[in-house]
């Protein structure tokens, strides 16, 4: 008995099923959403980067030390960030 010939799937279709190799270090959506929710309207130049599977870098610019402390405390207390070691990079300026 002969086996059917394999069906060739166009490359454009397979790309949707197989993430690129760098996708392993992408930030999970709940983390991204929580950081955005906390930071919206409170800081500028927000950057959230997954450095490793267990480490995040969150960088932003605020007006003063009070806002920097408030944001780092809010972010540090977020349940979505609990599994990660978070490095904060805060710039204080105008």
URNOR-V476388 format. One record per residue. N is the residue number from 1. RES is the residue in three letters. SS is DSSP state (helix for helix, strand for strand, loop for the rest). D_CENTER is the distance of its C-alpha to the mean C-alpha in whole Angstrom. Layout:
# URNOR-V476388
n=N res=RES ss=SS d_center=D_CENTER
n=N res=RES ss=SS d_center=D_CENTER
This chain:
# URNOR-V476388
n=1 res=UNK ss=loop d_center=52
n=2 res=UNK ss=loop d_center=49
n=3 res=UNK ss=loop d_center=45
n=4 res=UNK ss=loop d_center=44
n=5 res=UNK ss=loop d_center=42
n=6 res=UNK ss=loop d_center=38
n=7 res=UNK ss=loop d_center=37
n=8 res=UNK ss=loop d_center=35
n=9 res=UNK ss=loop d_center=32
n=10 res=UNK ss=loop d_center=31
n=11 res=UNK ss=helix d_center=28
n=12 res=UNK ss=helix d_center=26
n=13 res=UNK ss=helix d_center=26
n=14 res=UNK ss=helix d_center=25
n=15 res=UNK ss=helix d_center=22
n=16 res=UNK ss=helix d_center=20
n=17 res=UNK ss=helix d_center=21
n=18 res=UNK ss=loop d_center=20
n=19 res=UNK ss=loop d_center=16
n=20 res=UNK ss=loop d_center=16
n=21 res=UNK ss=helix d_center=16
n=22 res=UNK ss=helix d_center=13
n=23 res=UNK ss=helix d_center=11
n=24 res=UNK ss=helix d_center=11
n=25 res=UNK ss=helix d_center=9
n=26 res=UNK ss=loop d_center=6
n=27 res=UNK ss=loop d_center=3
n=28 res=UNK ss=loop d_center=6
n=29 res=UNK ss=helix d_center=7
n=30 res=UNK ss=helix d_center=9
n=31 res=UNK ss=helix d_center=6
n=32 res=UNK ss=helix d_center=5
n=33 res=UNK ss=helix d_center=9
n=34 res=UNK ss=helix d_center=10
n=35 res=UNK ss=helix d_center=8
n=36 res=UNK ss=helix d_center=10
n=37 res=UNK ss=helix d_center=13
n=38 res=UNK ss=helix d_center=14
n=39 res=UNK ss=helix d_center=13
n=40 res=UNK ss=loop d_center=15
n=41 res=UNK ss=loop d_center=18
n=42 res=UNK ss=loop d_center=18
n=43 res=UNK ss=loop d_center=17
n=44 res=UNK ss=strand d_center=16
n=45 res=UNK ss=strand d_center=14
n=46 res=UNK ss=strand d_center=11
n=47 res=UNK ss=strand d_center=9
n=48 res=UNK ss=strand d_center=5
n=49 res=UNK ss=strand d_center=5
n=50 res=UNK ss=strand d_center=6
n=51 res=UNK ss=strand d_center=10
n=52 res=UNK ss=strand d_center=11
n=53 res=UNK ss=loop d_center=11
n=54 res=UNK ss=loop d_center=12
n=55 res=UNK ss=strand d_center=10
n=56 res=UNK ss=strand d_center=8
n=57 res=UNK ss=strand d_center=9
n=58 res=UNK ss=strand d_center=9
n=59 res=UNK ss=strand d_center=12
n=60 res=UNK ss=strand d_center=14
n=61 res=UNK ss=strand d_center=17
n=62 res=UNK ss=strand d_center=20
n=63 res=UNK ss=loop d_center=24
n=64 res=UNK ss=loop d_center=25
n=65 res=UNK ss=helix d_center=24
n=66 res=UNK ss=helix d_center=25
n=67 res=UNK ss=helix d_center=22
n=68 res=UNK ss=helix d_center=20
n=69 res=UNK ss=helix d_center=21
n=70 res=UNK ss=helix d_center=20
n=71 res=UNK ss=helix d_center=17
n=72 res=UNK ss=helix d_center=16
n=73 res=UNK ss=helix d_center=18
n=74 res=UNK ss=helix d_center=17
n=75 res=UNK ss=helix d_center=13
n=76 res=UNK ss=helix d_center=15
n=77 res=UNK ss=loop d_center=17
n=78 res=UNK ss=loop d_center=14
n=79 res=UNK ss=helix d_center=15
n=80 res=UNK ss=helix d_center=11
n=81 res=UNK ss=helix d_center=10
n=82 res=UNK ss=loop d_center=14
n=83 res=UNK ss=loop d_center=13
n=84 res=UNK ss=loop d_center=11
n=85 res=UNK ss=strand d_center=13
n=86 res=UNK ss=strand d_center=11
n=87 res=UNK ss=strand d_center=13
n=88 res=UNK ss=strand d_center=13
n=89 res=UNK ss=strand d_center=15
n=90 res=UNK ss=strand d_center=17
n=91 res=UNK ss=strand d_center=19
n=92 res=UNK ss=strand d_center=22
n=93 res=UNK ss=loop d_center=24
n=94 res=UNK ss=loop d_center=25
